Amino acid sequence: MEIDQCLLESLPLGQRQRLVKRMRCDQIKAYYEREKAFQKQEGFVKKLKHGKNHKVHFNLADMIQDAIIHHNDKEVLRLLKDGADPHTTLSSGGSLLHLCARYDNAFTTEILIEQGVNVNHQDEDFWTPMHIACACDHPDIVLLLLLAGANVLLQDVNENIPLDYAVEGTESSCILLTYLDENGVDLTSLRQIKLQRPMSMLNDIKQLLSSGGNVNEKNDDGVTLLHMACASGYKDVASLILDHGADLNVVDNQYWTPLHLAAKYGQTNLVKLLLMYQANPNLLNCNEEKPSDIAASEFIKEILLKAETVWEEKMKEPLSVPSSSQEEPYEEIIHDLPALSNKLSPLVLPIAKQDSLLEKDTMFKDAAIGLSKQQSQDNTPENITANVPAKLEQVKLMPPAPNDDLATLSELNDGSLLYEIQKRFGNNQIYTYIGDILLLVNPFKELPIYSNMVMQLYLSNTGRLCSSLPPHIFSCAERAYHMLFQEQKPQCFILSGERGSGKSEASKQIVRHLTCRSSCSRCLFDCKIKNVSTIIEAFGHAKTTLNDLSSCFIKYFELQFCEKKKSLTGARIYTYMLEKTRLVSQPLSQSNFLIFYLLMDGLTAEEKYGLRLNNLSAHSFPSRCCC
Ligand SMILES: Nc1ncnc2c1ncn2[C@@H]1O[C@H](COP(=O)(O)OP(=O)(O)OP(=O)(O)O)[C@@H](O)[C@H]1O
């Protein structure tokens, strides 16, 4: 039985489980039938005994990869002993060390190094394990690889060395910088290394031209030299080829133009160059995408969208002939926009196509650039913070991982659940799905995962969980928002947990996301919600042994939405079950409702006198204040 994945995801959990179980039974049945037929064909006439001694065997290479991903150290050792090859190659051309670097598995890294694997092995995009360890900021792996003699100057397909992927200020970046410093390599010489490839391509092309070669020659995939130069960001090379008659709108076998490639791989300068040479921004590739549809950053998209309009207007003009006069509108577009290209960090440049983790990093970085640009343009009086010099919001979302949803674990028991949760917590992955439920482990420290930029990432058109983003409270808020309109029924969040487990913080983030969702009167709502929260905190919160700001009531919060505008129009808060006993008895080391202390703090001496509050020691509760 085949079933559409989207349909499957839209079913309620119970139905989904039943359906999947049935599909699994069908698969096993089909497998059993096939095996039987196969064995008959081979001349084995022995009857199969139902189920008995009938095992499915996985090969050692797959098993060791799985064990590395799940940090199953004992299993790794057993598999190596049983003959698993430490030099196993992954489908991306990488090695088991690449996998260790990706999943921060220091134990297996050490074992593999001891077994003599090549620490400088490059995958099909020329990434070494060190590139991955740096991109993921796994300092332990970086150290182990350095000690094993890894070459930190190897370049990947985009001429990036591992340091280019280490985010500034991270432990991995510090380790590498110290290492380079100790070995007498300075950053200037590193930059020179990066220039080597475009320089050698430039020289090759000069030679080709002098020997009368054709710059429009295509390889088997229909790719030309201009495609390559544009994807890689080699501006000098592209200029030279264009000046020598390269076909500007040439398409490869997938109908990709050089402009598509420059846009996809974030090569801002090349996008500008191609437009200056009158490239057509409206051509579609085999997926019916224009270059603007696949632009790697908002900035590039903006340039391309303007270029599309200019191009269309140009096409409407009668007897339009490509001439130098058409350069002007493009020039205007390009000069209107701030030169951002030199601010792009290597992470927004082309990256290993196989590695969705790194695609994600690019996405976050680009979103940050887009957002900071947007903020710096926003000069409304309400948004005073927007006038602060544009600074990239710090974001560190973990990439999606196989254990993001504990319901999908093959082994489900207390031990395996606790182990996974603990492991995730150690990686600052505080959110985990268990089917439709979101589990939060309070980190008691600020994590850079709640910025506006992250919120933007979780906005979705359908409300479906995005498989390329890790679990997050924003994702749940987004789902509720969509369900509200789909089901036309009120939605509710049940936040449950012990004191101080993070329920109030989570509800604040939900409200933040929903207000962000409401495009109209957003500022007004932000402000109202903040004011309401202050009042609730004053009258309903007290200091307890576990939580300085513990909510001493059960809260019912109703947000009102306008169906037509799809936006928030009102908010109502009902409070039930206020812990009234707190007014007459105060547990040891706990405070009373905060309002009393705020009152004492805010009243003038005269007002206190009027309320007979001038002698604090005469009142047993405020005098026992532990706030
Ligand atoms: N997601 C989070 N990230 C960082 N710190 C958090 C997070 N959630 C909670 N905290 C920290 O834990 C403290 C307690 O959280 P919170 O008040 O939300 O708990 P609670 O479950 O509402 O507690 P209570 O039941 O006592 O009201 C917060 O003041 C904050 O310091």
The ligand as a Tripos MOL2 file, in Angstrom:
@<TRIPOS>MOLECULE
LIG
   31    33     1     0     0
SMALL
NO_CHARGES

@<TRIPOS>ATOM
      1 N1         13.0970   28.6700   27.7160 N.pl3     1 LIG1
      2 C1         13.8230   29.1680   28.7100 C.ar      1 LIG1
      3 N2         15.0650   29.6190   28.4650 N.ar      1 LIG1
      4 C2         15.8100   30.1190   29.4650 C.ar      1 LIG1
      5 N3         15.4100   30.2060   30.7640 N.ar      1 LIG1
      6 C3         14.1820   29.7820   31.0510 C.ar      1 LIG1
      7 C4         13.3110   29.2380   30.0530 C.ar      1 LIG1
      8 N4         12.1700   28.9030   30.6350 N.ar      1 LIG1
      9 C5         12.3080   29.2190   31.9360 C.ar      1 LIG1
     10 N5         13.5130   29.7480   32.1940 N.ar      1 LIG1
     11 C6         14.0560   30.1980   33.4920 C.3       1 LIG1
     12 O1         13.3780   29.4930   34.5060 O.3       1 LIG1
     13 C7         12.7000   30.3940   35.3790 C.3       1 LIG1
     14 C8         11.3730   29.7960   35.7730 C.3       1 LIG1
     15 O2         10.5570   29.6790   34.6250 O.3       1 LIG1
     16 P1          8.9800   29.9690   34.6410 P.3       1 LIG1
     17 O3          8.6480   31.0830   35.5610 O.co2     1 LIG1
     18 O4          8.5290   30.0550   33.2570 O.co2     1 LIG1
     19 O5          8.5100   28.6000   35.2710 O.3       1 LIG1
     20 P2          7.0230   28.1360   35.6010 P.3       1 LIG1
     21 O6          6.8980   26.7430   35.1360 O.co2     1 LIG1
     22 O7          6.0350   29.1080   35.0640 O.co2     1 LIG1
     23 O8          7.0860   28.1680   37.1670 O.3       1 LIG1
     24 P3          5.8640   28.2450   38.2200 P.3       1 LIG1
     25 O9          5.0790   27.0040   38.0690 O.co2     1 LIG1
     26 O10         6.5750   28.3320   39.5390 O.co2     1 LIG1
     27 O11         5.1340   29.4890   37.8880 O.co2     1 LIG1
     28 C9         12.5550   31.6840   34.5810 C.3       1 LIG1
     29 O12        12.5280   32.8070   35.4320 O.3       1 LIG1
     30 C10        13.7780   31.6790   33.7310 C.3       1 LIG1
     31 O13        14.8820   32.2050   34.4510 O.3       1 LIG1
@<TRIPOS>BOND
     1     1     2 1
     2     2     3 ar
     3     2     7 ar
     4     3     4 ar
     5     4     5 ar
     6     5     6 ar
     7     6     7 ar
     8     6    10 ar
     9     7     8 ar
    10     8     9 ar
    11     9    10 ar
    12    10    11 1
    13    11    12 1
    14    11    30 1
    15    12    13 1
    16    13    14 1
    17    13    28 1
    18    14    15 1
    19    15    16 1
    20    16    17 2
    21    16    18 1
    22    16    19 1
    23    19    20 1
    24    20    21 2
    25    20    22 1
    26    20    23 1
    27    23    24 1
    28    24    25 2
    29    24    26 1
    30    24    27 1
    31    28    29 1
    32    28    30 1
    33    30    31 1
@<TRIPOS>SUBSTRUCTURE
     1 LIG1         1 GROUP 0 **** ****
